[in-house]
Structure formats: C-alpha cells, structure tokens
Amino acid sequence: MSRALVADVLLPLLVGGELHVGRPWTRSRLAASRREVAEGLATGRPRLPREVEALRRFIAERQLRARALFGDVVAQTVVAADASSPELDEDSWRLGAAVHNLLALSHPAWAGKRLIAGWQAQVISESLALAEVGPPATLLAAVRRHLLLASLPEVGRQDATVRYWLGQRSFVGQSPPARLLSWPRLRRVEVETQRKSWLREVGVPPAARAVILALATASPLDETGEPLRLDPPFCWARVLHVLKFHSLARWVSRRLLAPGFERAMPGLADALLRFALVQEPDAPTAATPEAVAFAVRFLAHLAWLDLLFRPEPHVTSSPSLTTAPGEGPPPSGAAPGPPAPTFALEALLVAAAVERPTLLWPPDIRPHSPEAAPMHAQIAAWQFRLAAATMDSSSQALATWAAAHSVVRSLPEAPATPALPAL
C-alpha cells in the first residue's frame, strides 16, 4: 500500500485532483513516514522522492492559496512559518491521516475488512486520536487547518458502469481498467459515470461521528462557510476560538453574511441561545458569561454590517426573518415551508438593547448619531415582531424572549477596549 500521504491525500485535498485511499494510518506508521520524509529533506537523498516533491508543492500551493483567500497580511504569517521550517507541520499530517481513514471506512476496497470484528472500531480509535488536535490556538494554526480541510464537502466518489457486447460491469470508487475500454466501437463499449458526494451521500459509519466532530473542532473556519448546514450544526463553542483574531473575524463576517442576512442570522441566533443555555461538558469552549457576551456582540456586529453596508431596505414588518422578500403564504397543497421562526435573533438583540446596551452599540457609533438611526428602526421592528408573536398562544416567541432576556441580564457589560473589529 502507498506510503505517500502527502502526494495521495494532502495535496489533492488542497489543490484538487484524484485522491487515493490505501491502508488506514496509525500513529506509529505516521510517525515513521514523517521521519523518512524529514530525513530526505535534510540529506537531499529521499527514500520517498515522490512524497518529498509533493510536500514541496503542497507548501508552495498553501502559501498561494492563503494569499488568495485571506490577503497579504495573513499570507505573510504562513510564509514566515514555512520559511523557518521546511518540514510539514504536525497538524497537517495528523488531520490528513484522519481524513484518509474516514475515506477508507466507506471505500469499497476495504469492504471485506469491515466484516472482520474490531477492524472498524480500531480504525475509528486511531482516527480519533489523530484528529483530536484541539481548537486552533494561533491564527497560523487556524489558517493552515482551514486550507487543508475546507474542500472536504467537495470530495466525491466516482462510480462507473461499463456496458459492452457481453454484458456490463460496475466499478465503485475505482476507474475501469483500460483493457475493458479498448475497441469501443467494435465491442460497443459505453461508460456511464456518477459522482456521489462523500459527506452527504456516501457518508461515514455512525460510530465515526466523533471523528467528524473532532475535525470540526480542529478547524472552526470550515463551518463558517456553511452556516445553514444541518449536521454537524453551526456551533459557537467552536467558532469563538477563531473570532479573537481580528483579520479572521472580518473574514468570517463576510462568509456568514454571504447567504443573506435573512437566511443565515436566525440560525446563528438559535445556535447562540443553545450555546448559552446548554452547558455541554465536552464543548471546546465553556459557555461562560464572557464567552456568551462576546458571541452576542459578534451577532450584533453582523447585524450592523448588514444595516450599514447592504444597499436594499432592511427594516420590514414581516413576521419572520426566514421569509424571503416577495414570498407570500404557500398555496394549498404545497410542500411545507421553513420551520416556524423561534425569534431568537429578535429576542437576543432587543434584550441587549434594553439590558446591556454596550453589547449592541459599537464603541465607534454613538447611539444618537445619524449612523445609529437604522439600528433604532430595526430594534423597533424587532420589538413589534416579538409583541405580535407573543399574542399567538402557539408561538415560541414568549418562551424565547424569556430565555434570551434571562441570558442577557446575566452577561457583563462590554469592555471599554473593543475586542471586535471596528465598523
């Protein structure tokens, strides 16, 4: 089996192309491969020349993509770190090996192994030990991990069905052999291909969910590009780790607002209320008052960005932020629409305006300045929605308001020095 983890897995994850799955990686096997590559870089006589060449290309491509995605300032941090050490960082090795093992769990080449008792559990155990690198402690770690894992939702499996004059054969996750495709006109060869998303259609065994969550914890920037995803859902306990870096907080703001304020923000507010109320024992960030206050400030920051910089009208009297402009009630017999609104966004930010104004108002905008007028109007609209919704006995608005008001009242005021980028 191949020992070229960088060439067969890491490099395709970064730049695209065909990703090869071999024998699952263990920690000891990974350490031995790293030593061989390091010795080859140091001596100039590598035992794995293909792997060493792939590593050099991986580092160069990662620097280019860091500049294209995050800008020159962040890219300089990546370039400086790579210049200080020609070897690949440990996190990339470990996370790449964990991803490879997850692919192996659902790859047809290992279908027979899955019947052996204990094989799957052993692979999952090794994969979890590799993936548990913890939340990123530095900007460099957050950027490097995201550049490696951001393309996971795009990984797919190519299945092919070859029909010819004697019958047909199927190849799951493998390319048909050249001999089967030869003489296409004489043998009446037809090839039908189908691509399936690995995460959404092929999937991983339920027992491997812990590995998926460990990867999400290791690279919180990945989920900011999919704030509406269902599994695993958006988690403030993970994302807060990267919002402390101003350059990444600005980048995250743009990504979270990309689907549209009305689509993304209610889900983010629901997740924030869950984060504040449910004290998860294994969460990478505890829901302390300071952490929840920071998350409320960031939610308000997103609302400000939308109010000040989006050209179309913002304040509406529609009953739900999840209803797109121009949409009316569904016709009779139509498929059910989006779930009923929870009003978490309105409740949290109205409660902040009433109980903790410093969480809502940025330090560079005075509450009585002309720039504050859109927010005053938006708060009034949110208050109207909450009041109207609480009149409906079947609405969750009253319970949501009570929970949000209780949460916000327990939070400290924002510090005098802003921890978020100024507007």
C-alpha positions as CSV (number, residue, x, y, z in Angstrom):
1,M,0.0,0.0,0.0
2,S,1.1,3.6,-0.6
3,R,3.0,5.5,2.0
4,A,2.6,8.7,0.1
5,L,0.1,10.5,2.4
6,V,1.1,14.0,1.1
7,A,1.0,13.0,-2.6
8,D,-2.1,10.9,-2.4
9,V,-4.2,12.7,0.2
10,L,-3.0,16.1,1.4
11,L,-2.1,17.6,-2.0
12,P,-5.4,16.5,-3.6
13,L,-7.3,17.9,-0.7
14,L,-5.6,21.3,-1.2
15,V,-5.5,21.7,-5.0
16,G,-8.0,19.1,-6.2
17,G,-7.5,16.0,-8.3
18,E,-7.7,12.3,-7.7
19,L,-7.4,11.2,-4.1
20,H,-6.1,7.7,-3.4
21,V,-7.2,5.6,-0.4
22,G,-4.8,2.9,0.9
23,R,-4.3,1.1,4.2
24,P,-5.6,3.1,7.2
25,W,-2.9,5.1,9.0
26,T,-1.9,4.5,12.6
27,R,0.0,6.9,14.8
28,S,3.2,4.8,14.7
29,R,3.1,4.4,10.9
30,L,2.5,8.1,10.5
31,A,5.5,8.9,12.7
32,A,7.7,6.6,10.7
33,S,6.6,8.2,7.4
34,R,7.3,11.7,8.8
35,R,10.8,10.7,9.9
36,E,11.6,9.3,6.4
37,V,10.4,12.5,4.7
38,A,12.3,14.7,7.2
39,E,15.5,12.7,6.6
40,G,15.0,13.0,2.9
41,L,14.7,16.8,3.2
42,A,17.7,17.0,5.4
43,T,20.1,14.8,3.4
44,G,18.8,15.5,-0.1
45,R,18.6,11.8,-0.8
46,P,15.0,10.9,0.0
47,R,13.8,7.4,0.2
48,L,10.4,8.7,-0.8
49,P,11.2,11.1,-3.6
50,R,7.5,11.4,-4.8
51,E,6.5,12.3,-1.2
52,V,9.2,14.9,-0.8
53,E,8.3,16.6,-4.1
54,A,4.6,16.6,-3.2
55,L,5.5,18.1,0.1
56,R,7.4,21.0,-1.5
57,R,4.5,21.6,-3.9
58,F,2.0,21.4,-1.0
59,I,3.7,24.1,0.9
60,A,4.1,26.4,-2.1
61,E,0.4,26.0,-3.1
62,R,-0.7,26.5,0.5
63,Q,1.1,29.9,0.6
64,L,-0.6,30.9,-2.7
65,R,-4.0,29.9,-1.5
66,A,-3.5,31.7,1.8
67,R,-2.8,34.9,0.0
68,A,-5.7,34.5,-2.4
69,L,-8.2,33.6,0.4
70,F,-7.1,35.7,3.4
71,G,-4.9,38.5,1.9
72,D,-1.3,39.5,2.2
73,V,-1.1,40.1,5.9
74,V,-2.3,36.6,6.8
75,A,-0.3,35.0,4.0
76,Q,2.9,36.6,5.3
77,T,2.4,34.7,8.6
78,V,2.1,31.5,6.7
79,V,5.2,32.2,4.5
80,A,7.3,33.2,7.5
81,A,6.4,30.0,9.4
82,D,7.2,27.8,6.4
83,A,10.5,29.6,5.9
84,S,11.5,28.8,9.5
85,S,11.0,25.1,9.0
86,P,10.9,23.2,5.6
87,E,9.0,20.3,7.2
88,L,5.3,20.0,7.2
89,D,3.5,20.9,10.4
90,E,2.3,18.1,12.6
91,D,-1.4,19.2,12.5
92,S,-1.5,18.7,8.7
93,W,0.0,15.2,9.0
94,R,-2.5,14.2,11.7
95,L,-5.6,15.7,10.2
96,G,-4.8,14.4,6.7
97,A,-4.3,10.9,8.1
98,A,-7.6,11.1,10.0
99,V,-9.4,12.2,6.8
100,H,-7.8,9.3,4.8
101,N,-9.0,6.8,7.4
102,L,-12.6,8.1,7.3
103,L,-12.5,7.7,3.5
104,A,-11.1,4.1,4.0
105,L,-14.1,3.3,6.2
106,S,-16.5,3.7,3.4
107,H,-14.3,2.8,0.5
108,P,-15.2,-0.4,-1.5
109,A,-11.7,-1.6,-1.5
110,W,-12.0,-2.3,2.3
111,A,-15.4,-3.9,2.2
112,G,-14.1,-7.3,3.3
113,K,-12.2,-5.8,6.2
114,R,-15.4,-4.2,7.5
115,L,-16.7,-7.7,8.1
116,I,-13.9,-8.5,10.5
117,A,-14.9,-7.9,14.1
118,G,-13.0,-5.0,15.6
119,W,-11.4,-3.6,12.4
120,Q,-13.8,-0.7,12.1
121,A,-13.5,0.1,15.8
122,Q,-9.7,0.1,15.6
123,V,-9.6,2.4,12.6
124,I,-12.0,4.8,14.3
125,S,-10.0,4.8,17.5
126,E,-6.8,5.6,15.6
127,S,-8.6,8.2,13.6
128,L,-10.0,9.9,16.6
129,A,-6.6,10.0,18.3
130,L,-5.1,11.6,15.2
131,A,-7.9,14.2,14.7
132,E,-8.0,15.3,18.3
133,V,-5.6,18.2,18.0
134,G,-7.9,20.6,19.8
135,P,-9.1,24.1,18.7
136,P,-6.5,26.3,16.9
137,A,-4.5,28.3,19.5
138,T,-3.0,30.6,16.9
139,L,-4.0,32.4,13.7
140,L,-1.4,30.3,11.8
141,A,-2.9,27.1,13.0
142,A,-6.5,28.2,12.1
143,V,-5.4,29.2,8.6
144,R,-3.3,26.1,7.9
145,R,-6.1,23.7,9.1
146,H,-8.7,25.5,7.0
147,L,-6.7,25.5,3.9
148,L,-6.3,21.7,4.2
149,L,-9.9,20.8,5.2
150,A,-12.0,23.4,3.5
151,S,-12.6,21.2,0.5
152,L,-14.0,18.2,2.4
153,P,-17.6,18.9,1.4
154,E,-16.4,18.8,-2.3
155,V,-14.8,15.3,-2.0
156,G,-16.8,12.8,-4.1
157,R,-16.7,9.2,-5.2
158,Q,-16.8,8.4,-8.9
159,D,-18.8,5.3,-9.8
160,A,-18.7,3.9,-13.3
161,T,-20.8,1.3,-15.2
162,V,-19.3,-0.1,-18.3
163,R,-21.6,-1.7,-20.8
164,Y,-20.2,-3.8,-23.7
165,W,-21.3,-6.6,-26.0
166,L,-21.0,-9.3,-23.4
167,G,-22.8,-7.5,-20.6
168,Q,-21.9,-4.9,-18.0
169,R,-19.6,-4.3,-15.0
170,S,-19.7,-1.8,-12.2
171,F,-16.7,-0.1,-10.6
172,V,-17.4,1.7,-7.3
173,G,-14.9,4.4,-6.5
174,Q,-12.4,2.9,-9.0
175,S,-11.6,3.6,-12.6
176,P,-12.4,0.8,-15.1
177,P,-9.3,-1.0,-16.5
178,A,-8.0,0.2,-19.9
179,R,-8.5,-3.3,-21.4
180,L,-12.2,-3.1,-20.7
181,L,-12.5,0.2,-22.6
182,S,-10.5,-0.9,-25.6
183,W,-12.0,-1.3,-29.1
184,P,-15.1,0.8,-28.1
185,R,-16.8,0.7,-31.5
186,L,-16.2,-3.0,-32.2
187,R,-17.2,-4.1,-28.7
188,R,-20.0,-1.5,-28.3
189,V,-18.5,0.0,-25.1
190,E,-20.5,2.6,-23.2
191,V,-19.4,4.1,-20.0
192,E,-21.8,5.7,-17.6
193,T,-20.4,7.6,-14.6
194,Q,-22.0,9.0,-11.5
195,R,-20.4,11.2,-8.9
196,K,-21.6,11.0,-5.3
197,S,-20.7,13.4,-2.5
198,W,-18.7,11.6,0.1
199,L,-20.1,13.5,3.2
200,R,-23.7,13.9,2.0
201,E,-24.3,10.7,0.0
202,V,-21.7,8.1,0.9
203,G,-21.2,9.1,4.5
204,V,-19.2,7.5,7.3
205,P,-20.4,4.9,9.8
206,P,-22.3,6.4,12.8
207,A,-19.6,5.3,15.1
208,A,-17.2,7.6,13.3
209,R,-19.2,10.8,14.1
210,A,-16.8,11.6,16.9
211,V,-14.0,11.9,14.3
212,I,-16.1,14.3,12.2
213,L,-16.7,16.4,15.3
214,A,-13.0,16.4,16.2
215,L,-12.2,17.7,12.7
216,A,-14.8,20.4,13.1
217,T,-13.2,21.4,16.4
218,A,-9.8,21.4,14.9
219,S,-10.8,23.7,12.0
220,P,-13.7,26.0,13.0
221,L,-13.3,28.2,10.0
222,D,-14.7,25.4,7.8
223,E,-18.2,25.7,9.2
224,T,-18.4,29.4,8.7
225,G,-18.8,28.8,5.0
226,E,-21.9,26.7,5.7
227,P,-23.9,28.4,8.5
228,L,-27.1,26.7,7.4
229,R,-25.8,23.1,7.4
230,L,-27.7,20.6,9.5
231,D,-25.0,18.1,10.5
232,P,-22.9,19.0,12.4
233,P,-24.8,22.2,13.0
234,F,-23.2,25.6,13.5
235,C,-21.5,25.7,16.9
236,W,-20.5,28.9,18.7
237,A,-18.3,26.8,21.1
238,R,-16.1,26.0,18.1
239,V,-16.2,29.3,16.2
240,L,-15.4,31.6,19.1
241,H,-11.8,30.2,19.0
242,V,-11.1,32.0,15.7
243,L,-13.1,35.2,16.3
244,K,-10.4,36.5,18.7
245,F,-8.2,37.1,15.6
246,H,-9.3,40.4,14.0
247,S,-8.3,39.5,10.5
248,L,-10.2,36.2,10.7
249,A,-13.2,37.8,12.4
250,R,-13.6,40.2,9.4
251,W,-13.2,37.2,7.0
252,V,-15.8,35.2,9.0
253,S,-18.2,38.1,9.0
254,R,-18.2,38.2,5.2
255,R,-18.7,34.4,4.9
256,L,-21.6,34.3,7.4
257,L,-23.4,37.1,5.6
258,A,-22.9,35.6,2.2
259,P,-26.1,33.6,2.1
260,G,-28.1,36.7,3.1
261,F,-28.9,38.2,6.4
262,E,-32.5,36.9,6.5
263,R,-31.4,33.4,5.8
264,A,-28.3,33.0,7.9
265,M,-28.9,35.1,11.0
266,P,-31.9,33.3,12.6
267,G,-30.0,30.0,12.6
268,L,-26.9,31.7,14.1
269,A,-29.1,33.2,16.8
270,D,-30.7,29.9,17.6
271,A,-27.3,28.3,17.9
272,L,-26.2,31.1,20.2
273,L,-29.2,30.6,22.5
274,R,-28.4,26.9,22.7
275,F,-24.8,27.7,23.4
276,A,-25.8,29.9,26.3
277,L,-28.4,27.6,27.8
278,V,-27.0,24.1,27.3
279,Q,-23.7,23.6,29.1
280,E,-22.1,20.9,27.0
281,P,-19.4,19.1,29.0
282,D,-17.3,18.3,26.0
283,A,-17.6,21.6,24.2
284,P,-14.3,23.2,23.2
285,T,-15.4,26.5,24.8
286,A,-17.4,26.7,28.0
287,A,-20.5,29.0,27.9
288,T,-19.1,31.4,30.4
289,P,-20.8,34.9,30.7
290,E,-17.7,36.4,29.0
291,A,-17.9,33.9,26.1
292,V,-21.6,34.4,25.6
293,A,-21.3,38.2,25.8
294,F,-18.6,38.1,23.1
295,A,-20.9,35.9,20.9
296,V,-23.8,38.4,21.4
297,R,-21.5,41.3,20.4
298,F,-20.5,39.4,17.3
299,L,-24.1,38.7,16.4
300,A,-24.8,42.4,16.8
301,H,-21.7,43.2,14.7
302,L,-23.1,41.1,11.9
303,A,-26.4,43.0,12.2
304,W,-24.6,46.3,12.0
305,L,-22.6,45.3,8.9
306,D,-25.9,44.4,7.2
307,L,-27.6,47.6,8.2
308,L,-24.8,49.9,7.2
309,F,-23.5,48.3,4.1
310,R,-26.3,46.5,2.3
311,P,-28.0,48.8,-0.2
312,E,-31.5,47.4,-0.2
313,P,-34.1,48.3,2.6
314,H,-33.5,46.4,5.8
315,V,-36.4,47.1,8.2
316,T,-39.6,45.2,7.5
317,S,-42.7,44.3,9.4
318,S,-42.8,40.7,8.1
319,P,-43.4,38.1,10.8
320,S,-40.3,36.1,10.1
321,L,-36.7,36.8,9.1
322,T,-36.7,33.5,7.3
323,T,-39.3,34.6,4.8
324,A,-37.7,36.0,1.6
325,P,-38.9,39.3,0.2
326,G,-41.9,38.8,-2.1
327,E,-42.8,35.4,-0.7
328,G,-46.4,35.0,0.3
329,P,-48.2,32.2,2.0
330,P,-47.7,28.8,0.3
331,P,-50.6,27.7,-1.9
332,S,-52.9,25.0,-0.8
333,G,-51.4,21.6,-1.1
334,A,-47.8,22.9,-1.5
335,A,-44.9,21.4,0.3
336,P,-44.3,22.7,3.8
337,G,-42.1,25.8,4.1
338,P,-39.3,26.6,6.5
339,P,-39.9,25.8,10.2
340,A,-41.7,28.3,12.4
341,P,-39.4,31.1,13.5
342,T,-38.1,31.0,17.0
343,F,-37.4,34.7,17.2
344,A,-34.0,34.1,18.9
345,L,-32.4,36.9,16.9
346,E,-35.0,39.5,17.8
347,A,-35.1,38.4,21.4
348,L,-31.3,38.4,21.9
349,L,-30.7,41.8,20.4
350,V,-33.7,43.5,21.8
351,A,-32.7,42.2,25.2
352,A,-29.2,43.5,24.6
353,A,-30.7,47.0,23.7
354,V,-32.7,47.0,26.9
355,E,-30.4,45.3,29.5
356,R,-26.8,45.6,28.1
357,P,-26.6,48.4,25.5
358,T,-22.8,48.1,25.3
359,L,-23.2,44.7,23.8
360,L,-25.2,46.1,20.9
361,W,-23.7,49.5,20.3
362,P,-20.1,49.6,18.8
363,P,-17.7,52.0,20.5
364,D,-17.3,54.0,17.3
365,I,-21.0,54.6,16.8
366,R,-22.9,56.9,19.2
367,P,-26.5,55.9,20.0
368,H,-27.8,59.3,19.0
369,S,-25.7,59.8,15.8
370,P,-27.2,59.7,12.3
371,E,-25.4,56.4,11.8
372,A,-27.4,54.9,14.6
373,A,-30.8,55.6,13.0
374,P,-31.0,52.3,11.0
375,M,-30.4,50.3,14.2
376,H,-33.0,52.2,16.2
377,A,-35.5,51.5,13.4
378,Q,-34.5,47.8,13.3
379,I,-34.9,47.5,17.1
380,A,-38.4,49.0,16.9
381,A,-39.3,46.5,14.1
382,W,-37.9,43.6,16.2
383,Q,-39.9,44.7,19.2
384,F,-43.0,44.9,17.1
385,R,-42.5,41.3,15.8
386,L,-42.0,40.0,19.3
387,A,-45.1,41.7,20.6
388,A,-47.2,40.5,17.7
389,A,-45.8,36.9,18.0
390,T,-46.5,36.7,21.8
391,M,-50.2,37.2,21.1
392,D,-50.2,33.8,19.4
393,S,-50.5,31.0,22.0
394,S,-48.8,28.5,19.7
395,S,-45.8,30.7,19.1
396,Q,-42.4,30.1,20.8
397,A,-41.8,33.8,20.9
398,L,-42.7,34.3,24.6
399,A,-40.5,31.4,25.8
400,T,-37.7,32.6,23.6
401,W,-38.0,36.1,24.8
402,A,-37.9,34.9,28.5
403,A,-34.9,32.8,27.9
404,A,-33.0,35.5,25.9
405,H,-33.8,38.1,28.5
406,S,-32.6,35.9,31.3
407,V,-29.4,35.1,29.4
408,V,-28.6,38.7,28.5
409,R,-29.2,40.0,32.0
410,S,-26.6,37.7,33.4
411,L,-23.9,39.0,31.0
412,P,-21.2,41.5,31.8
413,E,-21.1,44.8,30.0
414,A,-18.7,45.1,27.1
415,P,-15.1,46.2,28.0
416,A,-14.0,49.7,27.2
417,T,-11.4,48.3,24.7
418,P,-13.2,46.7,21.7
419,A,-12.4,43.0,21.1
420,L,-14.1,43.1,17.7
421,P,-13.0,45.0,14.6
422,A,-14.5,48.4,14.5
423,L,-17.1,49.1,11.9
